[in-house]
Amino acid sequence: MQPKHPAWEAPEPRWVPLAPGVKWLLRRPDGADKMVVVADVQQAMSRIYQGRAELEALGLEPEMAGQGHVLSLDQIVGYSSLLTAVRYANLCLIDWSGMENQQTGEKIDPADPDAIHDALVHGAPGSDAPLLTPFLAWIDQPKRPMGGETIRLRALAKDHWSGGPARCRACVDEGDSCAKGGSVEGQICPRLQHAPQTPEGVAAWEIAHTASGIWERAGMTGVISGLRYREALLLFEGQVADGREQLDFGAAFAAFRAIEAGRLEAEAEQAEADEKAAQG
């Protein structure tokens, strides 16, 4: 039965960045999808001990699929996560970009189950960024409202990579009240105005603007091409393991996406300004 009120209608499919240069057009799974995936994964996991088929379908090494191999708890959890991601991807993936055959230059068919599996496990051809972690974070929808937080984080990221730190240093040098935690007369400092207000937003921002190696650079100029979501989410996971409260991976993924959008916007505007300056 289809919903009668528009508030219950499924959202339109959206392009979701999963790695630098890689986006998937995904529709949100509905209740029926979730029931199918849960049933499929439970059935598949129950068969793992009965034969090699499911293990081989997961792309495991032959020695891992041997009859005498004993699966650890971590392996069982990992296989279950991969099965879940593969099932959801086959149901929800509509299209993708950044997924080309490097030998032929042709776009890989997004309806090919083997291609979906390999993309999750290995990443886009020629990359070293498996898509499993960010895709699972996308499936795990935020458990708290993140609309306002993503707006703040995008604005904060744009300001930060548009010269925000230099402005803040100038405020310190000039002894402005905002440098001491006060307000700026007549205006609000963007750093204060757009400060994240959720635990996930705070953690994501701390990682995004301080951690090294999570931003992909392209070309001879080293221009930023995107966020390495897998690395960022693994750092986020490490913070959870370090004893922090049980943070929300779906919310963290939404926060990282907003930060990436803000930085790319700042980088694009700076590149445009540099080009105009060079021409005139």
N, C-alpha and C positions, 0 to 999 in steps of 0.2 A: 504494500500500500504506500503510495507516494504522499509526502506531506502536503497539507493544504495551505499552510501559512508560510510566507517567504522566509520567516526567521528560521524555519526548519529545513530549508533547502540546502543541498550540498553546495559548498563554495566552488567557484570556478577553478579549474586546474591552474596551477601557477608554476612559473619557472623557478626552480630552487637551485642555488649554487651549492655544489658539493665539493669542489676543488677548484683551484685556479684554472680558468678557461673551460670548466666543465659545468654544465647546467642540465638538469632533468626537468621536463615538464611533467608534473605529478598532480594527480587528483587525490584528495583526502580519502582514506578508506572509511567506509561506512560500517554500520553494525554487522551487516551480513558478511562483508569482507573479513572482519575481525573473527567472526565465528568460523569461517572457512579456514583461515590461516591457523587459528588455534587448533582446530581439529586435525588439519594436515600435519602440523608440526608434532603434535602428540602421537599421531599414528606413525609418523616417520621415525621419531625417537624410539618408539617401542620396538621398531624393527631393526634398529642398529645392531643389537646383539644377535640377531638371527641370520645375518648375512652381510655380504659386502656391498650390496647394491646402493644403499643409502650413503655409506661412507664414500664410495667411488663417485656418486653423484655430487658429493660435496667437494670433489677435487682433491681428496687426501692422497698422500703418498702411499704407495703399495704396502710399505712396511707397517703403516698405521692401520691399514685395513686387514692385516693378517688375523687369522683366527685366534692366535694366542695373545693378541694385544689387549691389555686391560685399560679401559678408558678411565682417566682421572675425572674428578668432579669439574675441574676447570675446562677440560676438553668437552665434557658433556654440555656445559653451559655455552661454550663457544660454538659447538655444532648447532645447538638449539637457536642461538642468535643468528647464525648464518642462514639456517633454514627459514627462520622467520623473515629475515630481510629478503631472501630470494623469492619467497611466496608473495610478500607484499609488493615487491618490485614488479613481478609478473602481472599483478592485478592493477597496480596504480600508475605504472610508467606509460606515458603516452608518446613522448618524443624526448630526444636529447640533443645537445650540441657539445662540440668538443670531443666527439667520439668517432674518430676516423681511422681507417686502416692505413697505417704508415707506409705500407708497400704500394698501395694503389691510390691512396688519397681519397677513397670513397667513404661516405658516411656508413657506419655500421648500423645494421637494422636493429632498432630498439625493441622489436618484437621477438628477437632471437633469444631464447632462454639461456643458451650457452654464453652469449655475449653479456647478458645481464649478470650471470654468475661471475664471469671473469672480471667484469667492471667492479663488482663489489669486492672481490678478493684482491685483485691486482691494480685496480684503477684504470684510467684511460690508457690506451696503447702508448708506450713510450714514457709513461710517467711512473713515479714511485709513490703514488698517493692512493692507496686503496679507499674505496668509497663506502665501505661497510659502516664505519663509525659514524660519519655524518648522516648517512641514510637512516640508521637506527635512531639517531637523535631527532631526525625529522619525523619519524613515525611516532616518537614519544612526544606528543603535543604538550605545550606548556601547561602546567597545573595551576598557574596563576595568570591573571591578565597581564599581557606584556605589550599592549598597544601603546600606551603612554611611554613605557620604558624604552621601546625601540625608537620612538621619535626622539627622545632625549639622547640616546646613545648615538644615533646617526648625526644629530646636530653637534654633539660633543666631539665625535670623531672628525667631522668636517672642520670644526674650529681648531682642533688640536693639530691637524696636519695642514692647516692654512696659516700657521704662525702663532698659534695659541701659546705655546711655551715661551716664545720670545716676548710676547706681550706680558705674560706673567712675570718674567724676569725684570722687565722694565718697571712693572708695578712695585716689585720689591725694591729696586734701586731708588725709585722715587718716593718710597715710603707710603704708598697708597694704602688706605684702610683695608682694602680687599686682601692685601697680602698678609694681613694679620687676622683674617677671618671675619672682617667687617664687610659692610656693603659699600658699593661705589655710588657716590652721590649722583643721582639722576639716571643711573643705568645699573643693570645687573650684569656682573661678569659672566660671560658665557660658560666658563668652567664651573661656576656655582649654579647657574641657571639650569644647566643640562646635566648636572651630576646624577649618576644612576641611583635609583632608590630601592632596588630589589637585590637580594644577595647574589642572584645569578648575574645581574647586570654589573654589580660591583666587581665580582670575580672575573667576568669576561673582559671588562675594561682594563683591569689590572694586568691581565695576561696580554691583551691586544697591544697595549702601548708600552710594555716593558720587556716582554719575552722576545728573545732572538730566534730567528729561524722559522717563524710562522707566517711570514709574508713572502709570497712568490715574486721574484723579479724577472723581467723578461727583456730580451734584447741587449744590445751593447750599452745602452744608457742605464740599464738596471731599473727601468720604470716598474712600479708596483702593478702586478696584473691580478692579484687576488690574495685571499687568505687561505692558508693551508688548514682547512677545517679539521682534518684528522688530528694534526699535531696540536691545534688549539684545544680540541675537545679532550685529548689525552692529558694535557696539562690541567684542564679543568677537573678531570677525573682524579688526577693526583691530589688536587686540593681536597676533594671529598675524602680520599683515602687518608689524608693527613689528619683527619679528625674533625673537620668542619661539619656543620649541619648537613643533613641530607638534601643536597641541592638538586635542582630540577634540570635534567639534561635537555629536555625540550625547550625550556626557557633559555638555557645557555646558548643553544643553537640559534634561537631567534635573536638573542643579543649579539652574537658574533656576526650574523648576517647584517644587522643594522650597522654595526661598526665598520664592516667591510664596505657597505654602500656609502657611508660617510667619507671614508678615506678615499675611495675611488673617485667620488665627486670632487673632493679637494684636489686630488692629483690631476684630474681632467681640467679643472679650472686653472690650475697653475700652468699646465702645459699650454693651454690656450693663451694665457697671458704672456708666457715666454715666447710663443710663436709671433704674437703681435708685436712684442718688443723687438724681436729680431728683424721683422719686416719694416719697422718704422723708426 
